[in-house]
Structure formats: structure tokens, C-alpha cells
Amino acid sequence: MAHIPDGVLSLPVLVGGGVIAVGAVALGLKKIGDEDIPRTAILASGFFALSLFALPVGPSSIHLLLGGLMGIVLGTAIFPAVCVALLLQAVMFGFGGLTTLGVNIVNIALPGAVIGAIVAPMVQRATPARAALIAGIASALCVALTGLMVAASLALSSADYMLSARVMIATYLPLMLVEGFVGGFCISFVKRVKPELLAGTA
Amino acid sequence: MKLWRALLPLFVLSLMVSGADAHRLKLFATLEDSTISGYAFFVGSGRAQDADLRITDANGKEVGALRTDAKGAYSWKAPSVQTYHLVANTGDGHVADTTIDAKRFAGLSANTPDTAEDDENAPAGSISAAQIERIVDAAVARQMRPLIEAYEAAEGRTRFNDIMGGIGMIIGLAGLSLWAQARRREKKP
């Protein structure tokens, strides 16, 4: 799903994704402060481990993406976090690919970064219950955006790997629901137990 | 200290995840007689049902298009002896491919036609070399199949050690960047 393997995308899409990813990771690293590093590492390892765990759904299989959660907690540091995790998954498990690394980083991290930037101030001000709701909706939205971007990457590349709308809906809809719950639960938990984790997102 | 408290749930989580698997799509194909059969599957997380499967010949010309069944399986009779390339596509960005080399059709490429009449005309009790080759091919294919299946399933499986290694790598990188930032701060004043 979100981990597009090697040999599927066309060169312009790969280069475009790569350039955007390099810029975004550089931006994320530039803005990262000492106090951001531990939580970036924690979420990167969380994403790394959790998105390896997949469940079969119809012709495909789904796994968590955590884009919304990472975007809210990390801000732009989501790019280096996702970059490291995806690189390790590609090298260690052949999950995704090295040539598609850039595109995959953009597809997973960009929705998180954009939506995170919009809702993070709201989450900071809200009560835990409201924060959970906001984070849940944001997480589900991130999944949908990632799905659309994956579809766009494939559609721009070649007609051979045309996506089936039926399969996309069958796999992304349940994932949106699950991500919404996971994102909402995590944020409300953090909000109650360790609210300062959400304080300093740039 | 706080960092360790935060990492503990992650560690517990990774214990649960161990044995769970990545979801890379793979395509298993085996050749029996002139029928290419197998299934599309996600490493460790089930078969790919109703996935699109396209078969091209050595020249890249599409010679077959089918879909996998409810068990992710497919079966296709090759019309002639040549190298075939199979590509499975689940329709959401998962693609896997495999190749059946022309050399594996050995038993069939033997110039004896495999019609029933020939068998009847042959002297009773005698078996031609081509027939032996075909029988051996079928037997070997049957016996090898579970082995190849196990290998395909094992390859790419996520292991606990790998996951811990990856997490360790990320923690190491975090430590490295903290160290780099501390050095930068020391130099400044």
C-alpha cells in the first residue's frame, strides 16, 4: 500500500519524490532541537515496528501508517523520522524500495506534516477528550491523503499499474477507522500523562 | 530516565510484533507439465485474493491475463515452450513478479509428442526416454514444491532480532545527533 516497491514508478515520479524528500528531510533536520530528538527517535521506532505488522484484507493487506500521530507530535521532524524508518525497512525487509524511498517518504510524511501543522495548536489547547477527537479525525484524514498520493504516484507513472478504486476503498477505509482510533487514543493518553510532549512542535 | 520509561512500551510492543510479518507481496510459481500454477501472497499475512495477474512471453508480449481466486491461487497452461514472465498486481500499489525459464520445460521440449495414441502404439512395457523425463519432472516438481514454498515464505519474514536491530539503530542515531548537538553548543560560547 504505502510502501511502493522498486520497479513500479517511472523516473520523473521517482526523481520528483526524491527531490521533495531531500528538501523536506533537510528542513526537518534543520529545525530539530535537542529536546525533539528523543521523541523523534521514539516515534520513528514506533512507526518502524508497527508498520511491519500487517493484516490481510481482500486482495491486499494493511498496516498502520501513524502519519497523523507523528505529524502532531513531531511537526517537520516527521520527515527525518519516516526517512530513517523507511530506509531500515527497505534495507532489512525489502519493504518498499531504495529507489522509491523518496516517493514513499513524501507519501507518508507530507500529509502528516501538513495536517499536523494545522491541528497541533488545536490539540495543545484542547481537553484530552477533544484532543482525542481532533487527533482521530486528523489521523484518518492523513491515511486518506496518503492513499490519494499513492494513487497519484502510480497513475502518473504508467497505466500498467492502474489502481482499482474498489481495492483502494476496501483497504483504506478500514485503515482510516483504525488509524483514527489509534491516533485519538495515543494523543489523549499523551495529553493526560505527558502533555509537555505535545508542547514544542514547530 | 524518562526516555527509558517511554521506550519500555515500545519494547513490549516489539515483543508482540515479533513473529508478525512485513507485508511485501510475493508471487509463487511452479511448473508441472506445461501448467504454470502457484499463488500470490503477502509474506506472513495471507494470500492476495482476486489480484490481477499478467503473463508476458520472452518478447514482452502479453500472452495471458487472469485473476487469482479466493485462495490467491492461479493456474495457467503454457501454449508453447518459452520463458514466461508473471506479474501480480493487487491494485493498490503492491506488485510482485517472477519468471519461469524456458529451460524448465525440458521434459516437454523433447521431440516426442505426448498424445495418447503414441502411448498405445508403443510396445507394451516399454517407456520412451521422453516419457521418463516427463515423469521424473513431475515427481521432482511435486516433491520440491513444499520446499520452495517454505523458502519463499521464510525469505523476507520479519524476525524479532531484525526489529530490535532496527530500533537499536534508530536509538543510536538519536544518541549520535544528541552528541553532535551538544558539541555544537559547547563550541559556541
Interface residues (C-beta under 8 A of the other chain):
Chain A: M1 A2 H3 I4 P5 G7 V8 I32 G33 D34 I37 P38 R39 T40 A41 I42 A44 S45 G46 F48 A49 L50 L52 F53 A54 L55 P56 G58 P59 S60 S61 I62 H63 V84 A85 L88 Q89 M92 F93 G94 F95 V150 S153 L154 Y161 M162 L163 S164 R166 V167 M168 T171 Y172
Chain B: L3 A6 L7 L10 L13 S14 V17 A20 D21 A22 H23 R24 L25 F42 G44 S45 G46 R47 A48 Q49 D50 A51 D52 T68 N89 T90 G91 D92 G93 H94 V95 A96 G156 T158 D162 I163 G165 G166 I167 M169 I170 I171 L173 A174 S177 L178 Q181 A182
